[in-house]
Amino acid sequence: MGVKFRLVLYANSKSKAAAAARAAFDRISRLERIFSDYRANSEARRLTTAAESQTVRVSKDMSRILKVSLKIAAQSGGAFDPTLGALTQQWRRARTLQQELSPAQIETARAQTGWEKLTWSPKDSTLRHDCPGLAFDFGGIAKGDAADEAAKVLESMGYRQYLIDAGGDLRLGAAPPGKTGWSVQLGYQGETRHLSHCGVATSGATFKYLLQASRRQSHILDPGHGKGLVTDQELTCIANNATLADALATAGSVLGEGPKREALARHYSAEFLSTRAPRPR
């Protein structure tokens, strides 16, 4: 997943808290080995070829994230799409070189994407597709999922007061002792709220971007045209859990302001807040 995780945990025993934290981080590590597209042997990378023109059974964890991903893809009209791997790899190379992709490069990669090209059976946890070169990218949901799964580990061990930071995306448990909630700044120089029992995620171009004519081309790719969003806005989503917050922040950024984003927020009982990103240096 390519991000650092941080955990804050309240407990009455330092040794027990350390054991709970280790168990939570172990769970995160296992999920990273499944979903990361930086690892050549991850399940996400293996599916790129394994599911092409043949039906394959996926792991329980992969089944869970596919079910949520494809549901949000459908409900967002494809604004969120877990099959953007070919475009993602192109964008990463372009960012490293700070060199904009050509129209031909974009169209070639776009032909290798599309969540609707998947044949997915949640009942049997089986997957296939008939699109050569199609690759998965769970970067817009896996961090939140890992935070939620780590939270389940902590709660199964009796710990309720925690904050899990997944590279800036948050899963919040019960409020710290004597507080009404965790103090969270929403986006860059956004308002501060005291929150608990929810997920918070921000999408934008603050740290990862391709700079073109002094404007940021975000790492958030629009499946409609295959390019990164060009915007000076960040979008923060507050949702019932970190998985939804992570994916909805991406989908909401692509949709932009308007009735479609509002309908998505209502469907998931989520909230979107926009803030202005810092200027490029």
Residue, then its C-alpha position, 0 to 999 in steps of 0.5 A: m500500500g506504500v504508506k506508514f501506519r500509526l496506532v494510538l491506543y489507550a490501555n491500563s497495561k503497557s505490555k498488554a497494549a504493546a501486544a494488542a498493537r503488534a497483533a493489529f500491525d500483523r494484520i495490516s502486514r498480512l493485508e499489505r501482502i495481499f493488496s499491494d501493487y508494489r509487491a510482485n507476488s501480492e494477490a492483487r498482482r497475481l490476479t492480473t494474469a490469473a483471472e484473464s480468460q479463466t475463473v479463479r477463486v480469490s482469498k477471503d480478504m480479496s473477496r471482501i474488498l472486491k465486493v465493496s469496491l465493485k458496489i461503489a464502482a457501480q453506485s458512483g458510475g465508475a468514478f471509483d474503479p479498482t481496475l486502473g492498474a495500467l493507468t496507475q503504473q503509467w502515471r507513476r512513471a510520468r510522475t518520476l520523470q515529471q513528464e506528461l503522458s501522451p494521448a496514445q499512452i493514455e488510450t492504450a492504458r485506458a483500454q486495459t481498464g474497466w470494472e464492468k469487464l470483470t465477472w465476479s461471483p460474491k457467492d463463490s468468491t470467483l473472478r475472471h475477465d477477458c481484457p489482456g493487460l487489465a491490472f488491479d489498483f486497490g490504492g483507493i480503498a486498501k488503506g481504509d480496509a487495513a485500518d478497519e481490520a486492525a480496529k477489529v483486532l483491537e476490539s476483539m482484544g477488548y480495546r475500544q479507545y484507539l486511533i489508527d492512522a493509515g497514511g493520513d486516512l483514519r479509523l477512530g474508535a471511542a473517544p480518549p479518556g475525558k474527551t468528547g472525541w479525537s481532535v481531527q483537522l479535516g484537510y489542509q487548514g480545514e476545520t477541526r472536529h472531535l470525532s469518534h467511531c468513524g473513518v476519515a479520509t482526504s483525497g487531493a494533490t498535496f503530496k503526490y502530483l505531476l506538476q504541469a504549468s504550475r498546476r498539480q495533476s493529481h494521482i487521483l485518476d479520472p477513469g473517464h479520460g485517464k488523466g489525473l485530476v487537475t484541481d487545487q481542492e482536497l476532499t475529505c470524507i467522514a463515513n461509518n468506517a475507514t474503508l468507505a471513507d477511503a473509497l468515497a473520498t476518491a469517488g467524490s473527488v472524481l465526481g466533483e460537486g453536484p447531485k451525483r456526489e450528493a446522492l453518493a453521500r446520502h446513500y452511505s450516510a457520509e459527509f464531504l468537505s472541500t478545502r484548498a490544497p497548499r500552492p505548489r512550490 
